[in-house]
Amino acid sequence: MSLSQKLDMIPKSMIRRLFDLASGVKDIISLGIGEPDFDTPENIKEYAKEALDKGYTHYGPNIGLPILREAIAEKLKRDNNIYADPEKNIIITVGANIGFLMSLSSFLKPGEEVLIPSPAFVSYAPATILAGGVPVEVPTYEENEFKVNVDDLKKYVTEKTRAIFINTPNNPTGTVLTRKDLEEIADFAVEHDLIIIADEVYEYIVYDGFKHFSIASLNGLFDRVITINGFSKTFAMTGWRLGYIVAHEKFIDKMVKLQMYTVTCPVTFIQYAAAKALRDKRSWEAVEKMRREYNRRRLLVWKRLNEMELRVFKPHGAFYIFPNIKKTGLTSQEFTEKLIRDAKVVVVPGNAFGKAGEGYIRISYATSYENLVEAMNRIEDFLKKHNLI
Ligand SMILES: Cc1ncc(COP(=O)(O)O)c(C=O)c1O
């Protein structure tokens, strides 16, 4: 029996393999998973219960509930300087992750290329392949704070290039792009007539006085930017599976069709709860509280890694740090496997995020301060014991 080849083109997740290796090991500390360790704020949970009591238990519109699209439009205006029409420019999705495939499916033709600054979130390349396109990794460098460089983009752009991914704040590096960085990318995109897919799921998790900037808010750019966002990271709602896409209606119309014949609509009572959450100041107080705690952890891990004399870029956003482990002489994969076995600490090898991630590991500090102290002690002992530094 012959099976689909499309899915064979996508490698199995390396992260899964590591988690398999770690499963069942007693006393293990995981700095591998990219999700808030906090519970969803209480007021949001209350809104979900209220929605059930009010009878939000039926199918909703394919594009998403009006109440939620309106609340998102208000937020976009207030925080992102994006003026989106809730009736035409916003679609609600089942998490941000599906948004990449939905967005690419709305415009990509077979064989067209998509630029992916690397290291990058693991879904961009598979989504491109599933949409019939060709992912093209553009390396970014630690020396340049892992910011994508227009000179490098020029080396990879071809006649077939149709789009570029931008992720700020970035997973896995923690890099936050400034308005100036984004203006340079925007000029490049306009020059080559590219669509920009802007993944902004970590927008509220920024430090050191950095402010997130949305590329779609730049003058004249809205029509070529597809902004993807969600509730998972901001409100610690990973299991609720809720996201949204903001774009010109020519893209949204196509995505509505896709949604209609696949998931139908995101869960109705969850959409209601999210709409109420966006308009409730208690949710935003909870976001700020979580951000402060992430920052406390970030500073701890940053200090400890420096004391271990590992070279490490100081992240300004998200909840990841991406130390350079090249001096140990081990590959990212060797390092992580040895670390699990010897020190019982799980991190993710940098090459899981693309070729440019080789020589690095990703540490997620979305876990308790106490866990992080213990994990740093174990990593330090591990490096010393094996003469790796
Ligand atoms: C950069 C980035 N984009 C998107 C997602 C997906 O988020 P969601 O839970 O909304 O699907 C993640 C999750 O780890 C992420 O790190």
PDBQT file of the ligand as one rigid body, heavy atoms in Angstrom, charges set to zero:
ROOT
HETATM    1  C1  LIG A 401       6.913  30.999  18.579  1.00  0.00    +0.000 C 
HETATM    2  C2  LIG A 401       5.680  30.204  18.814  1.00  0.00    +0.000 A 
HETATM    3  N1  LIG A 401       4.623  30.376  17.990  1.00  0.00    +0.000 NA
HETATM    4  C3  LIG A 401       3.494  29.676  18.140  1.00  0.00    +0.000 A 
HETATM    5  C4  LIG A 401       3.358  28.754  19.145  1.00  0.00    +0.000 A 
HETATM    6  C5  LIG A 401       2.079  27.961  19.241  1.00  0.00    +0.000 C 
HETATM    7  O1  LIG A 401       1.228  28.441  20.234  1.00  0.00    +0.000 OA
HETATM    8  P1  LIG A 401      -0.246  27.876  20.442  1.00  0.00    +0.000 P 
HETATM    9  O2  LIG A 401      -0.246  27.174  21.755  1.00  0.00    +0.000 OA
HETATM   10  O3  LIG A 401      -1.120  29.100  20.456  1.00  0.00    +0.000 OA
HETATM   11  O4  LIG A 401      -0.583  26.990  19.314  1.00  0.00    +0.000 OA
HETATM   12  C6  LIG A 401       4.427  28.526  20.025  1.00  0.00    +0.000 A 
HETATM   13  C7  LIG A 401       4.326  27.499  21.083  1.00  0.00    +0.000 C 
HETATM   14  O5  LIG A 401       5.288  27.039  21.642  1.00  0.00    +0.000 OA
HETATM   15  C8  LIG A 401       5.609  29.286  19.863  1.00  0.00    +0.000 A 
HETATM   16  O6  LIG A 401       6.657  29.119  20.671  1.00  0.00    +0.000 OA
ENDROOT
TORSDOF 0
